[in-house]
């Protein structure tokens, strides 16, 4: 039998109720349910996309697949709705589930000095100091600030300096997250690519770039204003002028459980309310 880790949304009663039901089902079927991801054969995320991102961050470090159960709103990343979780777990237990790999980012922050304490909900760095991102890394203006100036290097060669509210480096999975609201392209998550998208650019060149996954993107803060950095929606702090973020594809993919009855085009139509003509 298997060991299954449960990661739930901390503030939704429905997620807590569902986690208790999943735990009971697992025990009744001879599995072990735990709260720590290390040592698990499967991670079950119970919440919305934010919970799924946190669960995937933890699971990717261990090479463990993730099943997402949606008790949020959009639930773009999650695989099943609350009514279907028993069917999904039984299919997994019977060996009828598949695992798809999704490209994630490896993100490194270059700071000159002490950065101060990170926010309470900041992601935990890997032993080498880098971070993983399933969706994106964002460098943008501070909440009370005006636009920032960001110098962009591609593979250690200067490309351009952007005056904008921010810049997003997204994966194909993240192309339907923040990058979408900034009018970036929608990319099938089966692809491997980096999507570089400016947020509200104050310049003539305002297009997103789709780059090869091996590209190293470096965003350095210029001018006289600091910026803030967020990875998959969680802040990791402020960058001073001259400090930077470097992102490229990680050698380690995320592993998501799927059941073969959903496809990217169908999910896109359902989540965005696209009607048949």
C-alpha positions as CSV (number, residue, x, y, z in Angstrom):
1,X,0.0,0.0,0.0
2,X,1.0,3.6,-0.5
3,X,1.7,6.8,1.6
4,X,-0.3,9.9,0.6
5,X,0.4,13.4,1.8
6,X,-2.4,15.9,2.0
7,X,-1.9,19.6,1.4
8,X,-5.1,21.6,2.0
9,X,-6.1,25.2,1.9
10,X,-5.7,26.5,5.5
11,X,-8.7,28.8,5.6
12,X,-11.5,27.1,3.8
13,X,-13.8,24.9,5.9
14,X,-14.8,22.9,2.7
15,X,-11.1,22.0,2.2
16,X,-10.8,20.9,5.8
17,X,-13.9,18.7,5.5
18,X,-12.8,17.2,2.3
19,X,-9.3,16.5,3.7
20,X,-10.8,14.6,6.5
21,X,-12.9,12.6,4.1
22,X,-9.9,11.8,1.9
23,X,-7.9,10.8,4.9
24,X,-10.6,8.4,6.1
25,X,-10.9,6.9,2.6
26,X,-7.2,6.3,2.4
27,X,-7.0,4.6,5.8
28,X,-10.1,2.5,5.0
29,X,-8.3,1.3,1.8
30,X,-5.1,0.4,3.6
31,X,-3.1,3.5,2.7
32,X,-1.2,5.8,5.1
33,X,-2.2,9.5,5.1
34,X,0.4,12.0,6.3
35,X,0.8,15.8,6.4
36,X,4.5,16.0,5.3
37,X,5.4,15.5,1.6
38,X,8.7,13.8,2.2
39,X,8.4,10.1,1.9
40,X,5.0,10.2,0.1
41,X,4.1,8.3,-3.0
42,X,1.4,10.8,-3.9
43,X,0.5,14.3,-2.9
44,X,-3.2,15.4,-2.9
45,X,-3.8,19.1,-3.1
46,X,-7.2,20.2,-1.7
47,X,-8.0,23.8,-2.5
48,X,-7.7,26.1,-5.4
49,X,-4.8,26.9,-7.8
50,X,-2.8,28.6,-5.0
51,X,-2.9,25.4,-2.9
52,X,-2.0,23.4,-6.0
53,X,1.1,25.7,-6.6
54,X,2.3,25.2,-3.0
55,X,1.7,21.5,-3.2
56,X,3.5,21.2,-6.5
57,X,6.5,23.2,-5.2
58,X,6.9,20.7,-2.3
59,X,6.2,17.6,-4.4
60,X,8.6,18.6,-7.2
61,X,11.5,18.7,-4.8
62,X,10.7,15.0,-3.9
63,X,9.8,13.9,-7.5
64,X,6.3,13.0,-6.3
65,X,3.2,13.3,-8.4
66,X,0.4,15.6,-7.4
67,X,-3.4,15.2,-7.7
68,X,-5.3,18.4,-7.5
69,X,-8.9,18.5,-6.0
70,X,-10.5,21.8,-6.7
71,X,-12.4,23.6,-3.9
72,X,-11.5,27.0,-5.2
73,X,-13.0,29.1,-7.9
74,X,-11.3,28.8,-11.3
75,X,-9.3,25.7,-10.5
76,X,-7.3,25.7,-13.8
77,X,-4.5,23.6,-12.4
78,X,-6.5,21.1,-10.5
79,X,-7.5,17.8,-12.1
80,X,-10.8,16.9,-10.4
81,X,-13.8,18.5,-8.8
82,X,-15.0,17.6,-5.2
83,X,-17.6,15.1,-6.5
84,X,-15.0,13.1,-8.3
85,X,-12.2,12.6,-5.8
86,X,-13.1,9.1,-4.8
87,X,-13.2,8.0,-8.4
88,X,-9.8,9.6,-9.0
89,X,-8.2,8.1,-6.0
90,X,-9.6,4.6,-6.9
91,X,-8.2,5.0,-10.4
92,X,-4.8,5.9,-9.0
93,X,-4.9,3.0,-6.6
94,X,-5.8,0.7,-9.4
95,X,-2.9,1.9,-11.6
96,X,-5.2,3.6,-14.1
97,X,-3.9,7.1,-13.7
98,X,-1.2,8.7,-15.8
99,X,1.5,11.2,-14.9
100,X,2.2,14.2,-17.1
101,X,5.4,16.3,-16.7
102,X,5.2,20.1,-16.7
103,X,8.2,22.4,-17.1
104,X,9.0,24.5,-14.1
105,X,11.4,27.4,-13.7
106,X,14.6,27.5,-11.7
107,X,14.8,31.0,-10.2
108,X,17.8,32.6,-8.6
109,X,17.8,36.0,-6.9
110,X,21.0,38.1,-7.0
111,X,21.2,40.5,-4.1
112,X,24.1,42.7,-3.0
113,X,23.6,42.5,0.7
114,X,21.2,41.5,3.4
115,X,17.6,41.2,2.1
116,X,15.9,41.2,5.4
117,X,13.4,38.6,6.6
118,X,11.3,37.1,3.9
119,X,7.5,37.3,4.2
120,X,5.8,34.6,6.4
121,X,4.3,32.8,3.4
122,X,7.4,33.0,1.1
123,X,8.4,29.9,-0.7
124,X,11.4,28.0,0.7
125,X,14.6,28.0,-1.4
126,X,16.3,24.8,-2.4
127,X,19.7,24.0,-0.8
128,X,21.5,25.9,-3.6
129,X,19.4,29.0,-2.9
130,X,17.3,28.8,-6.0
131,X,13.5,28.5,-6.1
132,X,11.1,26.5,-8.3
133,X,8.1,28.0,-10.1
134,X,5.3,26.1,-11.9
135,X,3.6,29.3,-13.1
136,X,5.9,32.3,-13.1
137,X,8.3,34.7,-11.5
138,X,7.3,38.3,-11.5
139,X,9.4,41.4,-10.9
140,X,7.2,44.5,-10.5
141,X,6.8,47.8,-8.9
142,X,6.2,48.1,-5.2
143,X,2.6,48.4,-4.0
144,X,3.0,52.2,-3.4
145,X,5.5,52.8,-6.2
146,X,5.3,53.9,-9.8
147,X,6.6,52.0,-12.8
148,X,10.0,50.3,-12.6
149,X,12.9,50.1,-15.1
150,X,14.1,46.6,-15.7
151,X,17.2,45.7,-17.8
152,X,16.7,42.3,-19.6
153,X,19.6,40.1,-20.5
154,X,19.0,36.9,-22.6
155,X,21.8,34.3,-22.3
156,X,24.0,37.0,-20.7
157,X,23.6,39.4,-23.6
158,X,21.8,42.7,-23.1
159,X,18.4,42.7,-24.9
160,X,16.5,45.8,-23.8
161,X,15.5,48.0,-20.8
162,X,11.7,48.0,-20.1
163,X,9.8,50.8,-18.4
164,X,6.8,49.0,-17.1
165,X,4.7,48.0,-14.1
166,X,6.7,44.8,-14.1
167,X,7.9,41.8,-16.1
168,X,6.7,38.2,-16.0
169,X,8.8,35.1,-16.9
170,X,6.2,32.3,-17.2
171,X,6.1,28.7,-18.1
172,X,3.6,27.3,-20.6
173,X,1.5,26.2,-17.6
174,X,1.7,29.8,-16.3
175,X,0.7,31.3,-19.6
176,X,-2.9,31.1,-18.5
177,X,-2.2,32.8,-15.1
178,X,-0.8,36.3,-14.5
179,X,0.8,36.5,-18.0
180,X,-2.7,36.0,-19.6
181,X,-4.0,39.1,-17.8
182,X,-1.0,41.0,-19.2
183,X,-2.0,39.9,-22.7
184,X,0.6,37.3,-23.1
185,X,0.0,34.3,-25.4
186,X,-1.7,31.1,-24.3
187,X,0.7,28.2,-24.7
188,X,-0.2,24.6,-24.5
189,X,1.4,23.3,-21.3
190,X,2.9,20.3,-23.1
191,X,5.4,22.7,-24.7
192,X,8.6,23.7,-23.1
193,X,9.3,27.4,-23.4
194,X,9.8,30.6,-21.4
195,X,7.2,33.4,-21.9
196,X,8.6,36.9,-21.2
197,X,5.7,39.3,-20.9
198,X,5.8,43.0,-19.8
199,X,3.1,44.3,-17.5
200,X,1.6,47.7,-18.7
201,X,4.8,48.7,-20.5
202,X,5.4,52.5,-21.0
203,X,7.2,52.0,-24.3
204,X,6.6,51.3,-28.0
205,X,7.8,47.7,-27.8
206,X,5.1,45.9,-25.8
207,X,5.1,42.4,-27.1
208,X,5.6,39.1,-25.2
209,X,8.5,36.9,-26.3
210,X,8.3,33.1,-26.4
211,X,11.8,31.8,-25.8
212,X,13.5,28.4,-25.8
213,X,13.5,26.7,-22.4
214,X,17.3,26.8,-22.2
215,X,17.3,30.6,-22.4
216,X,18.6,32.3,-19.3
217,X,16.5,35.4,-18.6
218,X,18.0,38.0,-16.2
219,X,15.9,41.0,-15.0
220,X,17.9,43.7,-13.2
221,X,16.4,46.7,-11.4
222,X,17.5,50.0,-12.9
223,X,16.7,53.6,-12.3
224,X,16.0,54.9,-8.8
225,X,13.1,52.7,-7.6
226,X,13.1,49.3,-6.0
227,X,11.0,46.3,-7.2
228,X,9.4,43.3,-5.5
229,X,9.7,39.7,-6.5
230,X,7.0,37.1,-6.4
231,X,7.2,33.4,-7.3
232,X,3.9,31.6,-8.1
233,X,2.0,34.4,-6.3
234,X,4.1,34.4,-3.2
235,X,6.4,37.4,-2.4
236,X,10.0,36.7,-1.6
237,X,10.9,40.3,-0.9
238,X,12.2,43.5,-2.4
239,X,15.0,44.1,-4.9
240,X,17.1,47.2,-4.7
241,X,18.5,49.0,-7.7
242,X,21.3,46.8,-9.3
243,X,19.8,43.6,-7.9
244,X,18.4,40.9,-10.2
245,X,16.4,37.8,-10.8
246,X,17.6,35.0,-13.1
247,X,15.2,32.4,-14.5
248,X,15.5,29.4,-16.8
249,X,14.0,26.0,-17.2
250,X,14.6,23.6,-14.3
251,X,16.1,20.2,-15.0
252,X,13.4,18.8,-12.7
253,X,9.8,18.8,-14.0
254,X,6.6,18.9,-12.0
255,X,4.6,15.6,-12.1
256,X,0.8,15.9,-12.2
257,X,-1.7,13.1,-12.0
258,X,-4.2,12.9,-14.9
259,X,-6.8,10.4,-16.1
260,X,-6.8,10.9,-19.8
261,X,-10.3,12.3,-20.2
262,X,-9.2,16.0,-20.2
263,X,-7.3,17.9,-22.8
264,X,-5.9,21.4,-23.0
265,X,-8.4,22.6,-25.5
266,X,-11.3,21.3,-23.5
267,X,-10.1,22.7,-20.3
268,X,-9.5,26.1,-22.0
269,X,-13.1,26.1,-23.3
270,X,-14.6,25.1,-20.0
271,X,-12.7,27.4,-17.8
272,X,-13.1,30.5,-20.0
273,X,-16.7,29.9,-21.0
274,X,-16.1,29.5,-24.7
275,X,-19.3,28.5,-26.4
276,X,-19.8,26.3,-29.4
277,X,-21.3,28.0,-32.4
